[in-house]
Amino acid sequence: MYKIEATNVVLGIDELEASTSTIVKSIGNRVFVSNVQSNSEVNIYNLTGALVKSIKTNEDMNFSLKTGLYIGVVTTSQGQKSVKLLVQ
């Protein structure tokens, strides 16, 4: 016989606001970085964790990527956030 006991269990979290205002999204084979308000670093990783592209910018921009699923990590003075990117 087994007994499973859990104390101080958290079943959910309060909704968190994004820590940075910079937006990263993909449309087709293009990745768009918008609403850049300060120096931003955007790192794009493939699903194996390899760094595919690294960009430092202080203005809106876009670039192309090969078809695939990526993780974009945006770092600004406001904080950091990660987004999933499906490039077609």
MOGIFEN-V550305 format. One record per helix or strand. SS is the DSSP state (alpha for helix, beta for strand). FROM is the first residue (numbers start at 0). TO is the last residue. If there is no record, write none. Layout:
# MOGIFEN-V550305
SS|FROM|TO, SS|FROM|TO
This chain:
# MOGIFEN-V550305
beta|22|26, beta|29|33, beta|39|45, beta|50|56, beta|60|63, beta|67|75, beta|78|86
